[in-house]
Amino acid sequence: MQEVMSPATSELNLFNSYNSRSSSPVLSFTSAATSSRARFSTFDSLRRRDQPVMPSQLPIRSTASPVAMPSKRDYIEELTRQMDACQKRNQFLEAESIEMDKERNQIRLEMRGLLVNNEDLLRTNSTLQMEMNRMRMRMVELERDNTAMTERFKVMETELTEARAQMVEANTQEYAFNFLQQSLKNKIQVAEVQYRLLRNQIPPQTCQSAGPILPQTSVSQLAGPILPKTCQSVSWAYST
């Protein structure tokens, strides 16, 4: 009778799947039913098995013995036990359904929070990308300014080198001009001194006999190549 009145394989699979998550209130029934039954294939579990039906009326004449025929009391007790097991299983499934609803709501809330966090992260990512693009453009501008400043520094260094060369040349020319000016001053002073000495040493008769050489000669002419010739002529005239 247990093999005939036992639940279907699909119901056992569903019941065992819930038993894998939490403890089942019905332990003896499932263990007794699953231990004596073999596993069925998917097709056997999907199709409905033919359940033998007890006759509603007892035959008038029965060839079998009254011990072999099941009594109505045993049948009712078996149905009562199965009904109690089904009620317990339904209560267990309802409790599992309530827990699953709670878990589903919790998962929904968590997913909503994750979606909000994802939107915040996307917004932050877009803001950071805009800042990165702005910083990249700023870096490009700074590189351009740096390149322009480097070129300007090169031009200024070239101009500074040229200015230094011109300054050195100007200093050299100034030094040469000062040296030439000082040498000319020295020559003029020497010529003036020699002219004064000659004017003081030569007597008037010698100067008159010498002719118009001395009055016509100036200091600038004495500083040049005329001075040695004049001195030679004056010394020769003075000696005679």
Secondary structure, DSSP 4 states (H G I P E B T S, - for coil): -HHHHSPPHHHHHHHHHHHHHS--S--HHHHHHHHHSPP--HHHHHSPP-PPPPPSS--SS-SS-TTTSPPHHHHHHHHHHHHHHHHHHHHHHHHHHHHHHHHHHHHHHHHHHHHHHHHHHHHHHHHHHHHHHHHHHHHHHHHHHHHHHHHHHHHHHHHHHHHHHHHHHHHHHHHHHHHHHHHHHHHHHHHHHHHHHHHHHS-HHHHHHT-THHHH--HHHHTTTHHHHHHHHHHHHHH-
